[in-house]
Amino acid sequence: MAPEYTISGLFFIKSDVYSFGVLLLEIAWRLWKEDTPMKLVDASLGDSFNISEALRCIHVGLLCVQLHPDNRPHMAYVIFMLSGENILREPKEPGFLVARMKTAGEC
């Protein structure tokens, strides 16, 4: 669930984008920071996928799980980012990691 929903009980227009990103990228942030995001791709695919498209999907997914709704793209823009070669902004640390760290007492 999006952080703003768990905090306030309100569902915002970008809450679905957050959920979409979490679904795709539970473990991707660590791989992104370690510069090994391709570890997220199933090895059984072999060479049957486009590496730049896979990296773009990971990057867009990380943008979808930003802690603050204002930092997340609209779903229409997600489609635009996935379908083009446009330049993507660098993601910040995802909201689900911040929430887990606070829950676990790591912050």
CORCORJO-V532377 format. One record per residue. N is the residue number from 1. RES is the residue in three letters. D_FIRST is the distance of its C-alpha to the first C-alpha in whole Angstrom. Layout:
n:N res:RES d_first:D_FIRST
n:N res:RES d_first:D_FIRST
//
This chain:
n:1 res:MET d_first:0
n:2 res:ALA d_first:4
n:3 res:PRO d_first:6
n:4 res:GLU d_first:8
n:5 res:TYR d_first:7
n:6 res:THR d_first:7
n:7 res:ILE d_first:10
n:8 res:SER d_first:12
n:9 res:GLY d_first:10
n:10 res:LEU d_first:11
n:11 res:PHE d_first:10
n:12 res:PHE d_first:11
n:13 res:ILE d_first:13
n:14 res:LYS d_first:11
n:15 res:SER d_first:8
n:16 res:ASP d_first:9
n:17 res:VAL d_first:10
n:18 res:TYR d_first:8
n:19 res:SER d_first:6
n:20 res:PHE d_first:10
n:21 res:GLY d_first:11
n:22 res:VAL d_first:9
n:23 res:LEU d_first:10
n:24 res:LEU d_first:13
n:25 res:LEU d_first:14
n:26 res:GLU d_first:13
n:27 res:ILE d_first:16
n:28 res:ALA d_first:17
n:29 res:TRP d_first:18
n:30 res:ARG d_first:20
n:31 res:LEU d_first:22
n:32 res:TRP d_first:22
n:33 res:LYS d_first:23
n:34 res:GLU d_first:26
n:35 res:ASP d_first:27
n:36 res:THR d_first:27
n:37 res:PRO d_first:24
n:38 res:MET d_first:26
n:39 res:LYS d_first:25
n:40 res:LEU d_first:22
n:41 res:VAL d_first:24
n:42 res:ASP d_first:25
n:43 res:ALA d_first:29
n:44 res:SER d_first:30
n:45 res:LEU d_first:30
n:46 res:GLY d_first:33
n:47 res:ASP d_first:34
n:48 res:SER d_first:33
n:49 res:PHE d_first:30
n:50 res:ASN d_first:30
n:51 res:ILE d_first:29
n:52 res:SER d_first:29
n:53 res:GLU d_first:26
n:54 res:ALA d_first:24
n:55 res:LEU d_first:24
n:56 res:ARG d_first:23
n:57 res:CYS d_first:20
n:58 res:ILE d_first:19
n:59 res:HIS d_first:20
n:60 res:VAL d_first:18
n:61 res:GLY d_first:15
n:62 res:LEU d_first:15
n:63 res:LEU d_first:16
n:64 res:CYS d_first:12
n:65 res:VAL d_first:10
n:66 res:GLN d_first:12
n:67 res:LEU d_first:11
n:68 res:HIS d_first:13
n:69 res:PRO d_first:12
n:70 res:ASP d_first:16
n:71 res:ASN d_first:16
n:72 res:ARG d_first:14
n:73 res:PRO d_first:16
n:74 res:HIS d_first:17
n:75 res:MET d_first:16
n:76 res:ALA d_first:20
n:77 res:TYR d_first:21
n:78 res:VAL d_first:18
n:79 res:ILE d_first:21
n:80 res:PHE d_first:24
n:81 res:MET d_first:23
n:82 res:LEU d_first:23
n:83 res:SER d_first:26
n:84 res:GLY d_first:28
n:85 res:GLU d_first:30
n:86 res:ASN d_first:28
n:87 res:ILE d_first:28
n:88 res:LEU d_first:24
n:89 res:ARG d_first:24
n:90 res:GLU d_first:23
n:91 res:PRO d_first:19
n:92 res:LYS d_first:18
n:93 res:GLU d_first:17
n:94 res:PRO d_first:13
n:95 res:GLY d_first:10
n:96 res:PHE d_first:9
n:97 res:LEU d_first:13
n:98 res:VAL d_first:14
n:99 res:ALA d_first:11
n:100 res:ARG d_first:13
n:101 res:MET d_first:16
n:102 res:LYS d_first:16
n:103 res:THR d_first:15
n:104 res:ALA d_first:18
n:105 res:GLY d_first:20
n:106 res:GLU d_first:21
n:107 res:CYS d_first:21
//
